[in-house]
């Protein structure tokens, strides 16, 4: 891989050092990833994608910078970004410390204590490569139930219809779910929390100190149970993580009952991203309430 002269010059001007080497890193499912080594022996992480939406890396940079405001958990430093690339601090990989999940759970709880007055975010962004709508209507800014149903569940359902993954069964299920939504969410009201938005086992790293570092966010301000629901979908967390979280920032009664409603958003998103293999899971999650 050879960088364009323009990008090479931007990196060298920003870092104050010439590039010594560029090596490919495996693991990226949407973009190409590289380790950039400078002549001053500093390292950076570069993601490139010339086919991505023009604002994808811009939104990623904004999300990382928002998470950093909470000063709760390690977030890679954003160096440079544009329409086709983002350059980040390179996180040297390590192994989990003995107290990794306890520390991670406490720090994640601290992240969720960072709040603002309204649900949503100042801009839309992406969940994977699908759009994530964050611009709340006037009736949604202070109403999590309306925000979550309209901007998360209903949006993904309409996208499934557009992508021809919808059926009469799914259509009826969403309609019945809408009728029960207020009851499902009853008693869970909380202030808007800063969310990673897409936290699963592949979206955190272990740094050389054995501590967690969050990457690849889909940031917005929402109910913290939405973040925790996503962590239950694909593994990567253990009971010590959840116990430490709950000790630091106790969850409201009924949070386990509400987990499926938060899983549903991500399963519908995976249905739209990866196809009908996720359809049975989406239906099962809906049927758990109706």
N, C-alpha and C positions, 0 to 999 in steps of 0.2 A: 504493500500500500504506500502510495506517495501522496502527500498533502499538496493541495494547490499552493502556488507561490503566495497567493493572497492570504490564505489561512495560516500558512507557516509564518509569514511576516507578522500577522496579528498576534499569534501566540508568542513569538519571540519578543515583540515590542512590549507586550503586556507583562511578560515574566522577566524581561531583562537578561535573557540568556538564550543562546542558540540551541536548537534541537539536536540532540546527539543520536537518538534512536526512537523508533516507533514500532511497537509490537502488538499484534492482535491479541485480544482477550476473548475467550469463549464465554457463552452464557447469555448474550443479548438475544431476545426473541423478536424484537422489532428493529433495532438499530445495530450497526457495527460498532464495536467497542475496541479501544486501543489504550495502551499505556505509553505515555509520552515521557521520555527521559531527556532532561536538559543537560547541557555541558557543565552546569553547576551542580549536577547530580540530584536536583529536585525532580520529583515525579508528579505527573498529572494524569487524569483519566479523561479520555475524549470519546464522545459518542457522535457518530456521523449517520445521517440518513437523508439522502437527497430526494427521496420519494415521500417523506412524511408531510403531514399538514404543515403549512408555512409557519404556524405559531406554536407547534408542539413543544419545541425546546425552550421557547420563550416562556410558555406556561409552566414547564417543569422548573425552570430557574426561579420563577416567581413563587412557586410552591415551596421549593427548598428554602428560599429566603424567608418565607412566612413561618415555616417550622422553626427556623433558627431563632426567631423572635422570642420563643418561649424559654429558651436557654435551659431546656430540660433534658435533652438527649442529643447525642452527637449527630450532626448533619454535615455532609460534605460541603466545603466552601465552594461557592460558584465563582469561577474566574472569568469566563467569557461565554457568550451564547449568541446565536443568531438563528436564522430560519433552518439551517441544515446541520447545526452542530451545537454541542454544549461541552465546555471544558470545565472539569471539576478538580478539586483536591483529590489526589489519589490516596485511597484508604488502604494501608498495608494490612493484609489479612492475617488474622491470628486464630487462636482456638478459644473456645468458651472457657471463661473462668469458672470456678466451682460455684460461684454465686451469680452466674450469668443471668438466669431467668428471674431470680429475685430482684436483681438490680434493674433488669429490663422492665419488669412489671411496675416497679416504683417510678422509674423515669417516664414510662408511658403514661402513668397516672398524672404525673406532674405536667406533662404536655397537655393533657386534657383539662387541666385547671386553668390554662391560658384561654381567655374568653373574649368575646365581643358582644355587642348588644343585639345583633341580628343574625339569623340563619342565612347561609349562603356564602358568597365570596364576591369580591369586586370584579371578577371576570369568570367566564366559563373556562373549563379546561378539558382534560381527557381522562378517561378511565380505560386503560389500554389504549387502543386507537379509536375508540368511540368517543363522541362528545359527552361531556358531563356538564349539565346545566346548573349554574350556581346563582344566576341573577334572579333573586326572589321577587315575586310580586308583592304589592303592599300588604295583601292579606296573608302572605307566607313568611314575611320577615320575622314575625314574632310567634308564628304558629308552626311548630315542627311537624305536626301531623299533616298539615296541608303541604308544606314544603316537601316532605319526604315522599308522600304519595304522588304529587304532581311532577316533581323534578327528578325523581328516581324511579319509582315503580311504573307510573303511567308513561313516562318517556321511553323506558326500555320496552314496555309492552307495544307502544306505537311503532318503535323501531323493529320489533319482531314481526309486526304486521307488514311493514314495508319490506322486510327481508323474507317474507313468506314462511315464517316459522310459526305463525299463529294458527290456532284452530278454534272451533266452536268451544271445545273444552277449556282452552286457555282464556278465551274471551269471556266465557261465563264465570270462570274462576276469578278473574280480575274484577269483574263487576260485583260478585259476592264479597270479595275481599274488601273492596271499597266501602261497602255497607257496614263492615265490621271494623274498619280501621280505627275509629275513635275508641271502640271498646278494647281493641288489642293494645293500644298505646296508653290507655287510662292509667293514671297514677305515676307516669314516668317523666313528667315534665321537668326539665332542667335548663339552665342557661346554655347558649351555644358554646360548644367546646371546639378548640382547634383540632382538626382531624387530619391524620395522614391520608385517609381516604381509600387506600388500597393495600392495607398491610396483610401480607401473607408471608410464608417462609422464605420466598424468593426476594422480598423487598426489604430485608434487613441484612446487614453484613456484621461480621465479628472483627473488630479492629485488633491491632497487635497487643492491646492491653486486655483483650478478652471481653470487651464491652460491645454493646449493640450500637450500630449506626444505621439510620433510616435512609433509604434511597427510593427513587421512582414514585413520588407521591402523586395523589390526586386530591389536593388540599381543598378543604372548605371548612366552614364552621357549622357543626351539626350536633346531633346527640351522640355522646361518646359510645353508647351501646352499638352504634353503627360500625365503628372501628373494631370493637371487640367481636362483633358478629362475624366480620370478615376473617378474623384470625382463626375462627373455628372451622372454616371450610376445607382447607387443604393441609392442615397440620403445621408443624414447625414451632409449636409452643407447648409448654407443659403446665401441669397444675401449679407449680411453684410460681410461674409467671402470673397466673390469674389470682392466686392467693395473695401475693405481694401487692398486686394492683388493688385488690379489694380492701386490703389493710390500709393502704395509703389514701384511697379515694373510694369509699364503700358505695356499691351499686344499690339501686333501689329494688325493692321487692318486685318480683315478677320478671327480672331481666332475662332469666333462662327461657321463660315463655316467649319473650319477644325476640329471641335470637333468630328464629327462622324468618321473621319479617325482614331482618337486616341481611341475612344470607341471600334472600330472594333477589335483591337488587343485583348482586354480583353474579348469581346464577343466570339471571336473564341477560346480563351483559355478556357472559360467556356463551350463552345461546346465540346471541347476535354476532359475537366475534368468531366462534368456532363451530357453530352448527348444531344440528338437532340432537346430538348426543347428550346435550344438557337439558333437553325438553322434559324427560321424565322427572328429573330432580326438581325442576321448576314447579311442575304440577304437584309433586309430593309436598313441597314447602307450602304451596297454597292450600292444599287439602288438610294440612295440619291445623288450619284455622277455620275451615268451612266444612 
